[in-house]
Amino acid sequence: MADIAMIGDKDSVLLGRAAGLEVYFETEGQAAGRLIDKLARENTRIIFVTEPVFEAASETVKKYRSAAFPAIIPIPSGKGSTGAAMRSVRENVEKAIGADILF
């Protein structure tokens, strides 16, 4: 298993394959959650997830928030950003520093 994986719709994550990432075409929340769990068990270190999938699999993502690995990073899909990635960055900065210094 690769150290870095990418999950999302085909159009959004296909470029990841060219970059050498392990790519998974999944858009349904529960299936994506099971895939994230599987990748975590296989010691995948970083999982990039398109924002729509990140939101749909939010319960699974929450399980790994306090874990060192895997780092689950939301990225915009090919259709644009929903704002989930920026919200995640804001929450992490606020948790680390104790204040929202970005906005």
N, C-alpha and C positions, 0 to 999 in steps of 0.2 A: 504494500500500500504506500502511496505517496505521502510526503509530509504536508503537501498543500493540495486542497481540493476546492472545487467550485460547483455550486448547486444553483440551478435556475432554469429558465426557459432556454431552448436551443439557441435562438438568435442572440441571446445575451451572454452566454457562457462559452460558445464555440471557440472564440478567440483564445480562451484559456488553454485549450488543448494545444494550440500552436506555441504557447509559452511553456509547455511541458507540465501543465497542471493536470491532475486527475479531474475529469469533468463528468458531472451527472446532470442529466436532463430531468428535472422534477419541478412541478409547480404546485402540487397539491400539498396542503399543510401537514396532514398526518403522515403521509408517505415521506415527506421531507424530514419530518421529525424523526421517523424511524431510521432514515438514512444518516442523519446527524449522529444519532446514538451509535449506529454501526461504525461510522468513521471514527468516533471517539474511542470505541473499544479497540479499533485497529491502530490506535496511536497517531492518527492524523493530527498534526500540530495546528494548522491554520485552515479554516473553512470559510471561503468567501461565499456569501449567499445573496442573491438578488433581493432587493428590498421587498417586493411582494411576497416572496417565499419566507423571508425573515419575519415578516409580520404574521403570515399564516402559520408558521411553526413557532410562534412566540413562547408557548409553554415549554417546549423542548429547549429553546435558546436560554430561557431563564434558569434552567437546571445547570447550565455551564458558566453562568456569569461569574461566579466566585472561584471557579476552577482555573488553574494555570493553563491547562490545555483541554480541549482545543480552544483556540481563539476564534470566535465566530464573528466575522466582520461583514456587515451589510454593505452592499455596493448597488449603485443604480442599475436598473435593468436597461435594455436597449430602448425601452419606451420612455425613459426619463426617470427622474427622481421623484419619490413620494415623500421625501424628507426623513425617512426612517434612519438613514445613515447619519445624518446630522444630529438627529435626536439622540442616537446612541453615543456619538462623540460627546455631546453636551452632558449627558448623564454620567459618562465615565470621567470626564474632567471634573464635574461637580463632586462626584464621589471621591476622587483622588485629592482634590484641593479643599473641598468644603464650601465652595462658592462657584456660582456660574460666572466665570471670567470671560467667556467667549461672547455672550450676548447681553 
